[in-house]
Amino acid sequence: MLVAAIRMQGNYSDAGKGFSRLGKKFGRHICGKAIMLHHDSEYKEEDANFEVCMPIRKGESTGNIEVRELAGGTCISLIHTGPYDQIGPAYDKITEFARQQGYQIKVPTREVYLKGPGMILKGNPKKYVTELQMLIAESATT
């Protein structure tokens, strides 16, 4: 899928600023839900390495906004309903499943924000819906 992306380093709470920049730049060309790519292989409270992305119909890279194809692949996913600060147990569950199945997780992992705060209204965090996606390496036997 074609995405506009901003690579960021810092706290996850800074992601909103990146999504806002993407919304202002590509608003009418956005054609899907917001996505965050996590480039760290483990959770970091500070100094996290992540990318905020928006699927777009068309656009070009400018400044620190990169427009590129986001590769697909085989993945495992899990839906989390609730506030972002309570997503940890969902990550525990999906990583334990991957371990039990013998899957090798490919970085970056993804969060797709199916329902979350809007540009104007915050909404009810208990009703946020986030899909965790972890691409898995294809085994030599498949």
N, C-alpha and C positions, 0 to 999 in steps of 0.2 A: 504494500500500500504506500502511496505517496504521503509523506509527512513533512511538516515544518517542525524543526527541533532546535532547542536551545540547551546546550550542555552546561551544567551548573556544578559548583562545588560548594558545599556548606550544609545548612540545615534543611531538612525536607520542608519545613514550614515556609521556606523561601520560594517554593515551587509556584505558589499563587502568583507571584510577580512575573514569573516566566510565562505562565499560561495567559496572563493578562496581556503581555506583550504580543504573544502569538495571536490572541483574539483581535487585538487592535490592528495588527498587520494583515491578517488573512481572513478576517471575519466572514465575509460572504462566500469565501472559498472553502471554509471548513465543512467537512462532510462525514463527521463521525465523532466518537467520544474521545475525551482527553486521555492521554496515555503518559505514564511515567516509566522510563527505563532505568533500572538500577544496575550500575556498572560495578558495584562492590559485590563480592561473594558472600558478605555477611553484613548484618545491620550495623550502621554507624550512627550514633546520636548526633555527632558533629562531623564536619569535613566529609560528608557523604558525596559520592560521585554519581550524579544522576542526570537524566535528560528529560525535559518536558516536551511532549510532542502533541501535535494535532493533525489528524488526517485531513488532507486538503485535496481539492480537485486539480489545482494548478498553482504555480508560484515559482519564484526563484530565490536562491540564497542571497541574503544581504547581511552585512555586518556579522554578528555572531549567531544569526538564524540560518540554519542549514536546511535546505530542501533536498530530500533524498528518498529513495525507496527503502522501506522498512521490510526486511526479509521475513517471510513466514516460516513455518516448519511444524513438526509434530510437537505438541505440547501437552502438559497436564495443566488443569486449571481448577480453581476453587473460588466460589462466590463468598464474599464476606459482607454481611449486613451489619452496619453500626459505625461508630466513630473511627476515624483513622488511628487515633491513639490506642485503640483496642484491637488492632489488626494482628498483633504478635501471635496469638494462638492459632490464627489461620495459617500463618507462615510455618509455625511448628508442625501443624497437621499436614500441609502439602509437602514439606521437606521430608517428614517421616514417611509419607506414602512413597515418595521418590526413592528413598533409601531402601524401603522394603521391596520395591519392584526392581531394584538394581539400576535405576535410571541415573544417567550422568546429566546434571543440569547445566545448560549453557547460559553464560552471562552475556548480555544483560537479561535479567528477569523483568517482567512487566506488570504494571498495575493499570487496569482499564477502569476508568471512573464512569460507571453506568448511571449512577445517580449521586450527586454531591452538591456542594454549594454552587449557586449560580453567580453570575457577575454582579447582581444587585442584592439578592437575598441569600443569606447563609443557609437557610433551610434547617431541618431537624437532623443533627448528626446521627441520631439513632436510626434514621431511615436511609442513610447513605448506603450505596451498593457498589462494591469494588470487586472486580474480577482479577484474581492473581493468576498470571500465566507464566509458566516456566517451560521454555523450549528444552527439549531433551535431545541428546546426541543420538543419532541413528546407530544402532548396533550393527556389527559386521554380518549378523545373521538375517537382517531384514532387507 
